[in-house]
């Protein structure tokens, strides 16, 4: 059975509602577990004293909420990218966002200590601002090289080129100042340990905006599964819709990367996981993928905190192990390809 559905095919409301309710319940349970796991191991949040209550509110709560939101943003961006490029292996970092964010952070760290003026500027921008700015500039550079959004293949190639070039820039800055390596390591491997309530608020706003924008374009993504020529014959304004979807993809990815660094596989695995449950249109996929991605990253963050407590692993290592294992299993189960169904 083909992955692409006709425009009139959609899952029944009752199963979709059940999946939403199940994922929300799972997220709530994981949120409670996230409040109970810290550097001291497991300590139930409902039996906290005053000192522990402050730790819960100032550290564990924003970290858990931030992990869920970052996973939801990456999963939403992955679902948009896979639908927009009609490629089941597309991920949120396809347009050079990750390389741009890494270069922004490397440039910021390189500026520190050069002169008082550059140090003051770097501190004012901050790592979050530098990562988000680098991600946005990378996408703009990709669009410029691709000469717009008319040709999907040119856009993909431009994204690969921008990623390689900007990645080389980050490596060059690191070689020029080896002291950057340790600071860059946390960003490259991904971490939710520095997310505060301000970061949670930024990601929540970005998630609300990108979800509404993506849902508004969901019928166009359904039309694109039938081919660009068919979509145009149905009256779809492909150029405008592509711009809107790329804006949603860039905002979601940039917001997540700026707060938590480069977290692997969540944006790629979550949409595949949702598609394995039942055939569905993009509207349903765009609703369920963020819920699955949020639960996946929050679960990975809990494991990263707990497995070698009081130390912790970078959450990107956990997501890479889980996501890579799942995709290998999926490839073994479906020898004809990730994008197909039996």
C-alpha positions in Angstrom: 0.0 0.0 0.0 1.4 3.4 -1.0 2.3 5.9 1.7 0.6 8.6 -0.3 -3.2 9.0 0.3 -5.7 10.7 -1.9 -7.0 14.0 -0.8 -10.3 12.5 0.4 -8.7 9.7 2.5 -8.4 10.4 6.2 -8.4 8.4 9.4 -11.5 8.1 11.4 -11.9 10.8 14.1 -12.2 8.3 16.9 -8.8 6.6 16.4 -7.1 9.9 15.9 -8.6 11.2 19.2 -7.5 8.0 21.0 -3.9 8.4 19.7 -3.9 12.1 20.8 -5.2 11.2 24.2 -2.7 8.3 24.6 0.2 10.5 23.7 -0.9 13.3 26.0 -1.3 10.8 28.8 2.2 9.4 28.1 3.6 12.9 28.0 2.0 13.7 31.4 3.4 10.5 32.9 6.9 11.3 31.5 6.6 14.9 32.8 5.9 13.6 36.3 8.8 11.2 36.0 11.0 14.0 34.7 10.2 16.0 37.9 11.3 13.0 40.0 14.7 12.3 38.3 17.7 14.5 39.0 21.4 14.3 39.9 20.6 12.5 43.1 18.6 9.8 41.3 14.9 9.2 41.8 13.1 11.4 44.3 9.3 11.7 44.1 8.2 15.3 43.4 5.1 15.0 45.5 7.1 14.5 48.7 9.4 17.4 48.2 10.4 19.8 51.0 10.9 23.5 50.5 14.5 23.2 49.2 13.5 20.4 46.8 10.4 22.3 45.7 12.7 25.2 44.5 14.9 22.7 42.6 11.8 21.2 41.0 10.4 24.6 39.9 13.7 26.2 38.9 15.6 23.3 37.3 13.6 20.1 36.7 10.3 21.6 35.6 11.7 24.0 32.9 14.1 21.3 31.8 11.3 18.7 31.3 9.0 21.1 29.6 11.8 22.3 27.4 12.8 18.8 26.4 9.2 18.0 25.4 8.8 21.3 23.4 12.2 20.8 21.7 11.1 17.3 20.7 7.8 18.5 19.5 9.4 21.2 17.4 11.9 18.9 15.8 9.2 16.3 15.0 6.9 18.9 13.5 9.8 20.2 11.4 10.6 16.7 10.3 7.0 16.0 9.3 6.9 19.2 7.3 10.3 18.5 5.6 9.3 15.0 4.6 6.0 16.1 3.1 7.5 19.2 1.4 10.3 17.3 -0.3 8.4 14.1 -0.6 11.4 12.3 0.9 11.0 10.0 3.9 14.6 10.6 4.9 14.3 14.4 5.1 15.0 15.8 8.5 14.8 19.2 10.1 18.4 20.0 9.4 18.1 19.6 5.7 18.4 23.3 4.7 21.6 23.9 6.6 20.0 25.0 9.9 22.3 22.8 12.1 25.5 23.9 10.4 24.4 27.6 10.6 23.6 27.3 14.3 26.9 25.5 15.0 28.8 28.2 13.1 26.9 30.9 15.0 27.9 29.4 18.4 31.5 28.8 17.3 31.8 32.4 16.1 30.3 33.7 19.4 32.8 31.7 21.4 35.6 32.7 19.2 34.8 36.4 19.7 35.0 36.0 23.5 38.2 37.4 24.8 39.4 39.0 21.5 38.6 42.6 22.5 36.4 44.2 25.2 34.0 45.3 22.4 33.6 41.9 20.8 33.3 40.3 24.3 30.5 42.7 25.2 28.7 42.0 21.9 29.1 38.2 22.3 27.7 38.4 25.9 24.8 40.5 24.7 23.9 38.1 21.9 24.3 35.0 23.9 24.6 31.4 22.7 20.8 31.1 22.1 20.7 34.2 20.0 23.9 33.2 18.1 22.5 29.7 17.3 19.1 31.0 16.1 20.7 33.8 14.0 23.1 31.3 12.4 20.2 28.9 11.6 18.1 31.6 10.0 21.0 33.0 8.0 21.9 29.5 6.8 18.3 29.0 5.5 18.4 32.4 3.7 21.7 31.4 2.1 20.2 28.1 1.0 17.2 30.0 -0.6 19.6 32.4 -2.3 21.7 29.6 -3.8 18.6 27.7 -4.9 17.2 30.9 -6.4 13.9 30.6 -4.6 11.7 27.7 -3.8 10.6 26.7 -7.3 12.7 23.6 -7.6 12.8 21.1 -4.8 15.9 19.2 -6.0 17.9 22.5 -6.3 16.8 23.4 -2.8 18.0 20.1 -1.4 21.3 20.4 -3.2 21.8 24.0 -1.9 21.0 22.8 1.6 23.7 20.1 1.4 26.2 22.6 0.1 25.5 25.2 2.7 25.7 22.5 5.4 29.1 21.4 4.3 30.5 24.9 3.8 29.3 26.2 7.1 30.3 23.0 8.9 33.8 23.6 7.6 33.7 27.2 8.9 32.9 25.8 12.4 35.8 23.3 12.2 38.1 26.1 11.1 37.2 28.3 14.1 37.7 25.4 16.4 41.1 24.6 15.0 42.1 28.2 15.4 41.1 28.2 19.0 41.2 24.6 20.5 39.7 25.9 23.7 36.3 26.1 21.9 36.2 22.3 21.6 34.8 21.6 25.0 32.2 24.3 24.8 31.1 23.2 21.4 30.9 19.6 22.4 27.8 20.2 24.6 26.1 22.0 21.8 27.0 19.5 19.1 25.8 16.5 21.2 22.6 18.3 22.5 21.6 19.1 26.0 18.5 20.2 27.8 20.3 21.1 31.0 20.4 24.8 30.4 16.8 25.4 29.4 15.0 27.9 31.7 11.5 29.3 31.8 12.4 32.0 29.3 13.5 29.3 26.8 10.3 27.3 27.5 8.3 30.4 26.7 10.2 31.0 23.4 9.8 27.4 22.3 6.1 27.4 23.2 5.4 30.5 21.1 7.4 29.0 18.2 5.6 25.7 18.5 2.1 27.4 18.5 3.0 29.5 15.4 4.6 26.8 13.4 1.9 24.2 14.2 -0.9 26.6 13.0 1.1 27.5 9.9 1.8 23.8 9.1 -1.8 22.8 9.7 -3.0 25.5 7.4 -0.8 24.0 4.6 -1.7 20.4 5.3 -4.0 20.0 2.3 -1.2 21.2 0.1 1.1 18.6 1.5 -1.6 16.0 0.7 -1.7 17.4 -2.9 2.0 17.2 -3.2 2.0 13.5 -2.6 0.2 13.2 -6.0 3.0 15.1 -7.7 3.7 18.8 -8.4 1.8 18.8 -11.7 -1.3 17.4 -10.1 -1.1 19.8 -7.2 -0.9 22.8 -9.7 -3.9 21.4 -11.6 -5.8 21.4 -8.3 -5.1 25.2 -7.9 -2.4 25.0 -5.3 -0.1 28.0 -5.2 3.1 26.0 -4.8 5.5 28.9 -4.5 3.6 30.7 -1.7 2.9 27.4 0.2 6.6 26.3 -0.1 7.7 29.7 1.4 5.3 29.3 4.3 6.3 25.7 4.9 10.1 26.6 4.8 9.4 29.4 7.2 7.7 27.0 9.6 10.4 24.4 9.2 13.1 27.0 9.8 11.4 28.6 12.8 10.7 25.3 14.5 14.2 23.9 13.9 16.0 27.2 14.8 14.0 27.6 18.1 14.8 24.0 19.2 18.4 24.1 18.2 19.0 27.5 19.8 17.8 26.2 23.2 19.0 22.6 23.2 21.7 22.2 20.6 21.9 19.6 17.8 19.7 16.6 18.8 19.8 13.8 16.4 17.1 11.6 14.9 14.0 12.9 16.7 12.8 14.9 13.7 13.4 11.9 11.4 12.1 9.1 13.6 8.9 10.6 15.1 7.0 11.0 11.8 8.0 7.5 10.8 6.8 6.2 14.1 3.4 7.9 13.7 3.0 6.6 10.1 3.6 3.1 11.3 0.4 3.2 13.3 -2.1 3.8 10.5 -2.5 5.5 7.1 -3.2 9.1 7.6 -3.3 12.5 5.9 -0.8 15.2 6.7 -3.2 17.0 9.0 -3.3 14.0 11.3 0.5 13.5 10.9 1.2 17.1 11.8 -0.9 16.7 14.9 0.5 13.4 16.2 4.2 13.8 15.2 4.9 16.6 17.7 3.2 14.7 20.5 5.3 11.6 19.7 8.5 13.7 19.3 7.9 15.5 22.6 7.4 12.2 24.5 10.4 10.6 22.7 12.9 13.4 23.6 11.5 13.8 27.2 12.0 10.0 27.7 15.5 10.2 26.3 16.3 13.2 28.6 15.1 11.2 31.6 17.3 8.3 30.7 20.3 10.7 30.1 19.8 12.1 33.6 19.3 8.8 35.4 21.5 6.2 33.8 24.9 7.4 35.3 23.6 9.8 38.0 24.9 12.1 39.4 26.6 12.6 36.1 24.6 12.7 32.9 24.9 11.8 29.3 24.3 14.3 26.5 20.7 13.6 25.4 21.8 13.6 21.7 23.7 10.3 22.4 20.5 8.7 23.7 18.3 9.9 20.8 21.0 8.7 18.3 21.1 5.2 19.8 17.3 4.9 20.1 16.5 6.6 16.7 19.2 4.7 14.8 18.1 1.4 16.3 14.5 2.0 15.4 15.4 3.0 11.8 17.6 -0.1 11.4 14.7 -2.3 12.6 12.4 -0.5 10.2 14.7 -1.1 7.3 14.9 -4.8 8.2 11.2 -5.0 8.5 10.6 -3.2 5.2 13.3 -4.3 2.8 11.7 -2.2 0.0 12.4 1.1 1.8 11.5 3.3 4.7 8.8 5.2 2.8 6.7 2.2 1.8 4.2 0.0 3.5 3.4 -3.7 3.3 
